[in-house]
Structure formats: C-alpha cells, structure tokens
Amino acid sequence: MSSRRPGRPVLTPEQLLVAASPHRLLYIEAFPGSGKTTVSHQRFGLHRFARTTDHRAVVAVSFTRSATEEIRSRVSQQWGPSALTWPHRIVTLDTVLNDLLTHLLRSRVLQWPGNHEDLEVLDTWPSHLPTIRTKAKPVLRLVGTRVVTTYQVEDEPNYHIKPVDFSSTVGEGRCTHENVREVLRDALGTEEIRARVTAYFTTAIRSLLVDEVYDANDLDVEIIRVAADAGLAVTLVGDPWQALYAFRGARPESVRQLLGLLEFERGELRTTFRWRDSVTQTSLTQGLRRGESTILPSGAAKDVDVVLARKWHSLWDCAPHVLPLATARWKMGPLQKALCTLLLNELTQTALGLPALFLPEAWTTLGIQEVETFEKLRPDLQSALQRLAGQDDLSEVWTALVRTVVAAVRVEPPVGHNRTPRKALGHLRRRLNVQHECLVLGLTCHQAKGREWDRVGVRLEESDVAALRKGLAPGDEAHRALYVALTRARHLSVMV
C-alpha cells in the first residue's frame, strides 16, 4: 500500500470498516451524504495497491460519465496518478461492455456486419442521424454467432432512425451503447459464448467495484454475476431508495436477488454529513426513510438555490423565476423541439452559465455539423429572444426564425414546420421577463441525483403531496424520486 498522502481524509470507523472489508463479495448500502464516494475511492486504492503478484486490472464503474469522473478525480488526488496506470481504470459500465464486445469480435467468437472488429460506439442515434416517427425500432440481434440488423415493433410510435440508415451505418462499424447491450444480451444466453465471457473476466480483471448499483438493468446485473462467478472481488455500492432509472430498464429487485443468490457480505454507511448541521433536514430525511407522514413547509422559488421536480413540465408550470434546463414533452415536432432547445440554450447560457440539455440532438435534427454554423445562428436566436421578451406576436417571431434557420442549415423542413409552438414560446417569454440574476436553476430529480445545495425547492404534484402524507415506500419509483429530491439540501427543503 502507498504511504499516506497529504490531505487524505480521516475515515470514520463506519467508513473504515466497509472500505477495508476482506470479503470478496461485498455490498455497501450508502445513505445520502454518507461518504459513498470517499469509501469507493479508498476501496479502489486498497485493492489497487494490495501486496500481490496478481497484475490483473482493478476496475471501478458507474453509470454516468460525471459519476466516474468524480471517483477518478478522487482516486488520483488521494492515491496518486499511478493508481490509474493501465490496466487499472475507472470508467462507465458501458465502456466495459464495449471492451467485452470488442474482445468477442477480435477473438472471432462473434462476427459483425462487414467483419468489423473495432467499433465506433455512439451515445444515441438522434445525436448523429435524422429520425422519423415510427413504431419500428431498429435493433441488433444474434443469429448463431453473426450480428444482424432487424427491427422490433413497439406499442407506441417514437422517433427512430430510418432502417436503411441503420443498416448502412452498422455495416460501417458504428452503433450505439444500446446496440452493444442488445448483442451482449443475446450472447450471454448462449452457453458457449457465456463461457468465453467468463474466461475474459478471469483473465483481465481481479477486482470490480460497481457504484450506484441500483441503476443497473438486467443485463448489467447478469454481467456482475458473471464477474462474481469468474472469481473476481466484487464490491457493489448503492441505495435502493435512490434507484431512478426504470425508464432505462433498471430493476432494483434484480439487484436484491443477486445479493441473495451470491450471498454478498453486507456493510452500511448510515451516518450522513450532508445535513449534519441542520436539525430540520435531519428530521425530514430520517422520517422519509421510515415511511412517516410528511408535510413539507412552503417557500418561494426565488429564495432557493435550485428547484427540483419529477417532470420537466412541472418546472415550467412553476413560478417564472424557475428556469429549467430542458423543454417539456409539449406537442411539438422534431424541428420545433430542436429550435426551442436552441432558444432555451441562449437563455440558460446567459442567465445560469449552463448549456441546455439535449443540445447535440437539436443540432442533428437541424443538420448542424459545425460549430461555425451554430455560431452564425446565434445572433438570430438572440434576436428572436429579444422579440419574445417584448410584445411581438408569437407566430411572427416563430415564422421569421424558422425561415432564417432553414435557409442557414439547408435542412429539409418537415410538414407542419411552420406551426407555432405557442406553449413553449409562452413559457420562454415568462422567463425572459424576469431579471437574469433572479432566475433559479430547475432540474428533474434524475438530473439532481448525486448533487447537493444549501436550500432546495421541490415542485410537488398532487400525487406527490398525497404520497408524502401517506409515507414513502422504496418499492415505488415516484416515491424514490421524491426521496432523492428531498435529500439534496444541506440545510432546508421547501415546497414551491
């Protein structure tokens, strides 16, 4: 183990007990603000610098780039740059899955269209290719050991890339993280390929730490099981009360089943430091976890640091002081939504110093490929905002903006592109009539997870108020989202 580095935090007995646990299979349940990241980076360092002749990798994973970057930064700070020399690494689980698929392709266990062995893996298709509204979702499947393109029919239409674009792009060696998962899901169902995956883990990795494990879907859980069966030291860190990603397939019950099946040793981080100086916040969060009836005090949006809600539309329907970072699911076509995102981005950059969410998707929809093209549009976007802030007719503002943008980006406008998104523009106009320094950041619970502020406002729907009055249950995702929102404050949470 390396010598103690300057500034290294002193762990509490509770943190030290789980960080230094000798158990090969360990599950750490971590309450909000209990030092989860501290324990994770300490446990990574202990495994990385253990006295051993085993030179296989120590790997830590989480499910978002921001979460992995935070752990990576803390490891580098506390254990030094050598902690992350190859093959040791801290990456998203998607990266591990990409490496696994690349191994299977290079080993000729699987065959990709065009016999590609190294893939370019994209976050999403809409960020790179135009979409159409359809029930036919392009997917990848395994036929024997060959990867093939096909489609699955969904219950409701959504925006997907065209089948011809999907086939040609996959044939060029490009896909998304979701496509990688589709292939591996089929692959693990084949006994022979599963054995090759087990052998890969046995050969390449000796220790795997999974942060926020309750964000895992069934494939993720199966990968963790394969790693444990391969003899790796596996540490799982998470909190069932903060599982929010059912829309991405996350199933907390799958994690609980895995913990029981493989008999993980259990550790807990109960002592929280986030609100230790606030009796009010301490009492609130303890009561939420016990399922007690809760009535949140009221407050004004202008007096908090951030306003959180379960849905974007709840934030837009809030006081005009609240500026959400994304548009809501209003009735808009792709072009309308993309242009409204560009307008919102101009306002959020100016008022909050933050970009609007889903800006890359908006660029793709509008056919913007170069930063220079976007920069040329910004004066027109700013002009449109100035007109919105005044009393100009919404339809006139919209028509002028569409005409300018369509000419600049040379995109083929869809049918109905001139239809004015009055609701979206009306909400923007309300925010434009508030002084920029008085605008408050608005985020969903999903975007706020893992973050903290001094004072947090929460926008509650009627169902949320009823749920709090009855008492929250961790088996309900809407309840878990409320729990996350109400545990972000260091000092005070209020209903706005």
Phi, psi and omega in degrees: 000145180288161178289163184294127183270151179302139176082001180295129184292150176274121181282146173287160177306323179296315180292318181297322182299317182277324181297323184259015181301135181276356186289138180292320179248112186228132175245126180246115175268120189242119177290160178302135176071019185265007179090031181302314181293323177300312180294321181297314183286332175290319180293322175301313181296320179298319178288321181298318185256020176298148178286099184206153174264005179277111186263012175292165189287146164258122187233134172242140181226152167221191189250356176227154179294323181295320180293317180292324179294323179295315179295318181300317180296318181292321178297314181297321181292317186273329186247354178091160183301331182295342180297336185246022174287145182306138011266005183287137186200161175232114189217174172286156177298329176303321180296318178298318179294321177298316178298321180296314179296320177301318177300316181293326179286316180293330179278000181063021174289322176238156179235126179269150174307132184078006178059031176291142177246338177240123188252152169262113186257121183262159177291307180214157176290317182301342178281353186228332183226148178295156184239163173231155179275117185202159174273347183273107180263119178295135181218168174250144178222162174260129170244101190071245177246008182260135176277129181231154176268139177205199177211158175236142182272123180265163182293321182238146178293149178214179181265115179231159176288159182292144180306321181294322177293321180297310182298315183291321182290319176298321178295340177271359178092024178241147177199183176251169176300324179297322178294321176302317181294323178300317180293313182292328177298316177292321184296319182290346176279355178256122187303317183294317181290322178300321178298323178291325177293317177300316179297323179298313179296318180300321184280324192262332190227141175248337181218132180233124176247126181247113179275149179051051188298336181285357171275359184284141171266186186298322178295316179302315180296321180294322177297317178299320179296318178299318179297317179294319178295335180280358177094006180290153168283122185239123176245125179247132182234132179178182181215117181299339178285347183244025178276115188238000194251043176299328180294342174259009177096003180294136180225101180305328181296331178293323177294316180298321178296319179297317181300321179285321183295319184259004175054056174295139170290141185252135172230158182226142170244097184262329184286119183257145182249350185295316184238033183294339179264007182235109178296322181297312182290324177298313180297319180299308186291324177294319179294321178301316184290334178274359179075026182279154176296135185226132172241117185277135177293153181272154178205175180259141182300326183290348184258005181245170181272335182201151174241131183244150176206165179285331183231150179298322184296330177295325179289320179292330179278358181282187177301148183295350175289343183270123180246101178291156180270001180212155175287163178266178179276060175283165180284093180221148172280174182303319181292317178300315181295320180296315180294321177295326176294320178295319177296315179299320181300320178299320181287315182293324178296317183288314187277323186245348184071024182232144176283152173292150177287153176068026177294319178301320178296323179295318177302315182296315180303323183269001179074022179276119182245341183239144177300324181300320179298316180296317181297326179292334180279339190299320176300323178291322177295317179294323177296318178297321178295321178297320178291323177296323181293338177270212184248016181298147179298134183300319181296321179293318178299314183294314182299317179295319181293315180300315181301316181294313184292315180300321179291324184285321185262352178057037177274146178279110184292136178286167177299134179084013184293339180278354180297125186283123177281077189300322182295314180296314181293325178296318178295321177297317181301320179298320180288326181292340179268010174251137178302136186305321183290349179262356181283142183242137180299134175243128182224155170280165178302324181297317180289336183272346184303132180087355182250169180208152179219166177291308183236127184238128172262141181236125178271114184255137170273169181302321179294329178291317179299318180295319180296318180294322180294323181281328184114132184283149177235132184292348180280352182253121185295324177298323177292321179295323178297319176297319179300316178299313181300320186275000178244019178269342187275140173280328187237318189207136172242132180225157175271130181244000000 
